[in-house]
Amino acid sequence: MEGEKIPLSQRQLQRWHLMKMVEVGKITLKEAGEKIGVCYRQAKRIRQVLKERGMTGLIHGNTGRPSHHRLS
């Protein structure tokens, strides 16, 4: 993963930044969840994914795959 570029949207970057602020102790997890627009429970899940997988955890699992509803 070293040197690998991870394309993130503005929304994903905001989530990462706010979770880093939670980690440092500048804001609470509840405040971060409100700023992101998710409930406290979902904010806990986002924080856990960041701890386990890092920034790649913010990227949706289907990113880069073709849609199942595409036309042939």
mmCIF file of the C-alpha atoms, coordinates in Angstrom:
data_MODEL
# 
_entry.id   MODEL 
# 
loop_
_atom_site.group_PDB 
_atom_site.id 
_atom_site.type_symbol 
_atom_site.label_atom_id 
_atom_site.label_alt_id 
_atom_site.label_comp_id 
_atom_site.label_asym_id 
_atom_site.label_entity_id 
_atom_site.label_seq_id 
_atom_site.pdbx_PDB_ins_code 
_atom_site.Cartn_x 
_atom_site.Cartn_y 
_atom_site.Cartn_z 
_atom_site.occupancy 
_atom_site.B_iso_or_equiv 
_atom_site.pdbx_formal_charge 
_atom_site.auth_seq_id 
_atom_site.auth_comp_id 
_atom_site.auth_asym_id 
_atom_site.auth_atom_id 
_atom_site.pdbx_PDB_model_num 
ATOM 1  C CA . MET A 1 1  ? 0.000   0.000  0.000   1.00 0.00 ? 1  MET A CA 1 
ATOM 2  C CA . GLU A 1 2  ? 3.001   2.314  0.333   1.00 0.00 ? 2  GLU A CA 1 
ATOM 3  C CA . GLY A 1 3  ? 3.139   4.745  -2.545  1.00 0.00 ? 3  GLY A CA 1 
ATOM 4  C CA . GLU A 1 4  ? -0.301  3.724  -3.756  1.00 0.00 ? 4  GLU A CA 1 
ATOM 5  C CA . LYS A 1 5  ? -2.547  6.605  -4.801  1.00 0.00 ? 5  LYS A CA 1 
ATOM 6  C CA . ILE A 1 6  ? -6.053  6.512  -3.384  1.00 0.00 ? 6  ILE A CA 1 
ATOM 7  C CA . PRO A 1 7  ? -8.593  8.605  -5.304  1.00 0.00 ? 7  PRO A CA 1 
ATOM 8  C CA . LEU A 1 8  ? -11.011 10.145 -2.809  1.00 0.00 ? 8  LEU A CA 1 
ATOM 9  C CA . SER A 1 9  ? -13.993 12.414 -3.320  1.00 0.00 ? 9  SER A CA 1 
ATOM 10 C CA . GLN A 1 10 ? -14.436 15.630 -1.353  1.00 0.00 ? 10 GLN A CA 1 
ATOM 11 C CA . ARG A 1 11 ? -16.989 13.864 0.841   1.00 0.00 ? 11 ARG A CA 1 
ATOM 12 C CA . GLN A 1 12 ? -14.561 11.059 1.653   1.00 0.00 ? 12 GLN A CA 1 
ATOM 13 C CA . LEU A 1 13 ? -11.771 13.541 2.400   1.00 0.00 ? 13 LEU A CA 1 
ATOM 14 C CA . GLN A 1 14 ? -14.080 15.405 4.773   1.00 0.00 ? 14 GLN A CA 1 
ATOM 15 C CA . ARG A 1 15 ? -14.898 12.167 6.581   1.00 0.00 ? 15 ARG A CA 1 
ATOM 16 C CA . TRP A 1 16 ? -11.201 11.326 6.915   1.00 0.00 ? 16 TRP A CA 1 
ATOM 17 C CA . HIS A 1 17 ? -10.354 14.813 8.182   1.00 0.00 ? 17 HIS A CA 1 
ATOM 18 C CA . LEU A 1 18 ? -13.141 14.827 10.776  1.00 0.00 ? 18 LEU A CA 1 
ATOM 19 C CA . MET A 1 19 ? -12.222 11.349 12.021  1.00 0.00 ? 19 MET A CA 1 
ATOM 20 C CA . LYS A 1 20 ? -8.612  12.482 12.438  1.00 0.00 ? 20 LYS A CA 1 
ATOM 21 C CA . MET A 1 21 ? -9.891  15.411 14.522  1.00 0.00 ? 21 MET A CA 1 
ATOM 22 C CA . VAL A 1 22 ? -11.825 12.919 16.673  1.00 0.00 ? 22 VAL A CA 1 
ATOM 23 C CA . GLU A 1 23 ? -8.703  10.793 17.064  1.00 0.00 ? 23 GLU A CA 1 
ATOM 24 C CA . VAL A 1 24 ? -6.669  13.801 18.237  1.00 0.00 ? 24 VAL A CA 1 
ATOM 25 C CA . GLY A 1 25 ? -9.444  14.892 20.591  1.00 0.00 ? 25 GLY A CA 1 
ATOM 26 C CA . LYS A 1 26 ? -10.395 18.224 19.020  1.00 0.00 ? 26 LYS A CA 1 
ATOM 27 C CA . ILE A 1 27 ? -14.047 17.203 18.512  1.00 0.00 ? 27 ILE A CA 1 
ATOM 28 C CA . THR A 1 28 ? -16.263 14.410 19.766  1.00 0.00 ? 28 THR A CA 1 
ATOM 29 C CA . LEU A 1 29 ? -17.484 11.518 17.662  1.00 0.00 ? 29 LEU A CA 1 
ATOM 30 C CA . LYS A 1 30 ? -21.039 12.817 17.995  1.00 0.00 ? 30 LYS A CA 1 
ATOM 31 C CA . GLU A 1 31 ? -20.015 16.227 16.599  1.00 0.00 ? 31 GLU A CA 1 
ATOM 32 C CA . ALA A 1 32 ? -18.169 14.592 13.716  1.00 0.00 ? 32 ALA A CA 1 
ATOM 33 C CA . GLY A 1 33 ? -21.215 12.480 12.898  1.00 0.00 ? 33 GLY A CA 1 
ATOM 34 C CA . GLU A 1 34 ? -23.422 15.566 12.817  1.00 0.00 ? 34 GLU A CA 1 
ATOM 35 C CA . LYS A 1 35 ? -21.006 17.380 10.489  1.00 0.00 ? 35 LYS A CA 1 
ATOM 36 C CA . ILE A 1 36 ? -20.790 14.367 8.175   1.00 0.00 ? 36 ILE A CA 1 
ATOM 37 C CA . GLY A 1 37 ? -24.550 13.927 8.271   1.00 0.00 ? 37 GLY A CA 1 
ATOM 38 C CA . VAL A 1 38 ? -24.683 10.472 9.852   1.00 0.00 ? 38 VAL A CA 1 
ATOM 39 C CA . CYS A 1 39 ? -25.857 9.189  13.216  1.00 0.00 ? 39 CYS A CA 1 
ATOM 40 C CA . TYR A 1 40 ? -23.500 8.460  16.105  1.00 0.00 ? 40 TYR A CA 1 
ATOM 41 C CA . ARG A 1 41 ? -23.627 4.713  15.457  1.00 0.00 ? 41 ARG A CA 1 
ATOM 42 C CA . GLN A 1 42 ? -22.641 5.128  11.796  1.00 0.00 ? 42 GLN A CA 1 
ATOM 43 C CA . ALA A 1 43 ? -19.818 7.494  12.834  1.00 0.00 ? 43 ALA A CA 1 
ATOM 44 C CA . LYS A 1 44 ? -18.508 4.741  15.124  1.00 0.00 ? 44 LYS A CA 1 
ATOM 45 C CA . ARG A 1 45 ? -18.545 2.325  12.172  1.00 0.00 ? 45 ARG A CA 1 
ATOM 46 C CA . ILE A 1 46 ? -16.640 4.804  9.977   1.00 0.00 ? 46 ILE A CA 1 
ATOM 47 C CA . ARG A 1 47 ? -14.018 5.297  12.713  1.00 0.00 ? 47 ARG A CA 1 
ATOM 48 C CA . GLN A 1 48 ? -13.608 1.522  13.105  1.00 0.00 ? 48 GLN A CA 1 
ATOM 49 C CA . VAL A 1 49 ? -13.158 0.996  9.344   1.00 0.00 ? 49 VAL A CA 1 
ATOM 50 C CA . LEU A 1 50 ? -10.499 3.733  9.289   1.00 0.00 ? 50 LEU A CA 1 
ATOM 51 C CA . LYS A 1 51 ? -8.629  2.019  12.119  1.00 0.00 ? 51 LYS A CA 1 
ATOM 52 C CA . GLU A 1 52 ? -8.744  -1.350 10.361  1.00 0.00 ? 52 GLU A CA 1 
ATOM 53 C CA . ARG A 1 53 ? -8.167  -0.428 6.697   1.00 0.00 ? 53 ARG A CA 1 
ATOM 54 C CA . GLY A 1 54 ? -6.980  3.167  6.716   1.00 0.00 ? 54 GLY A CA 1 
ATOM 55 C CA . MET A 1 55 ? -8.059  5.572  3.991   1.00 0.00 ? 55 MET A CA 1 
ATOM 56 C CA . THR A 1 56 ? -9.011  2.729  1.648   1.00 0.00 ? 56 THR A CA 1 
ATOM 57 C CA . GLY A 1 57 ? -11.824 1.894  4.065   1.00 0.00 ? 57 GLY A CA 1 
ATOM 58 C CA . LEU A 1 58 ? -13.620 5.073  2.988   1.00 0.00 ? 58 LEU A CA 1 
ATOM 59 C CA . ILE A 1 59 ? -13.918 3.920  -0.621  1.00 0.00 ? 59 ILE A CA 1 
ATOM 60 C CA . HIS A 1 60 ? -17.131 2.083  -1.479  1.00 0.00 ? 60 HIS A CA 1 
ATOM 61 C CA . GLY A 1 61 ? -16.655 -1.631 -2.125  1.00 0.00 ? 61 GLY A CA 1 
ATOM 62 C CA . ASN A 1 62 ? -18.193 -1.511 -5.609  1.00 0.00 ? 62 ASN A CA 1 
ATOM 63 C CA . THR A 1 63 ? -15.989 1.320  -6.859  1.00 0.00 ? 63 THR A CA 1 
ATOM 64 C CA . GLY A 1 64 ? -14.410 0.364  -10.174 1.00 0.00 ? 64 GLY A CA 1 
ATOM 65 C CA . ARG A 1 65 ? -16.804 -2.486 -10.878 1.00 0.00 ? 65 ARG A CA 1 
ATOM 66 C CA . PRO A 1 66 ? -19.402 -2.399 -13.641 1.00 0.00 ? 66 PRO A CA 1 
ATOM 67 C CA . SER A 1 67 ? -23.034 -1.965 -12.643 1.00 0.00 ? 67 SER A CA 1 
ATOM 68 C CA . HIS A 1 68 ? -25.272 -5.017 -12.501 1.00 0.00 ? 68 HIS A CA 1 
ATOM 69 C CA . HIS A 1 69 ? -27.972 -2.903 -14.162 1.00 0.00 ? 69 HIS A CA 1 
ATOM 70 C CA . ARG A 1 70 ? -25.892 -1.880 -17.173 1.00 0.00 ? 70 ARG A CA 1 
ATOM 71 C CA . LEU A 1 71 ? -27.237 -2.408 -20.662 1.00 0.00 ? 71 LEU A CA 1 
ATOM 72 C CA . SER A 1 72 ? -25.518 -4.959 -22.889 1.00 0.00 ? 72 SER A CA 1 
# 
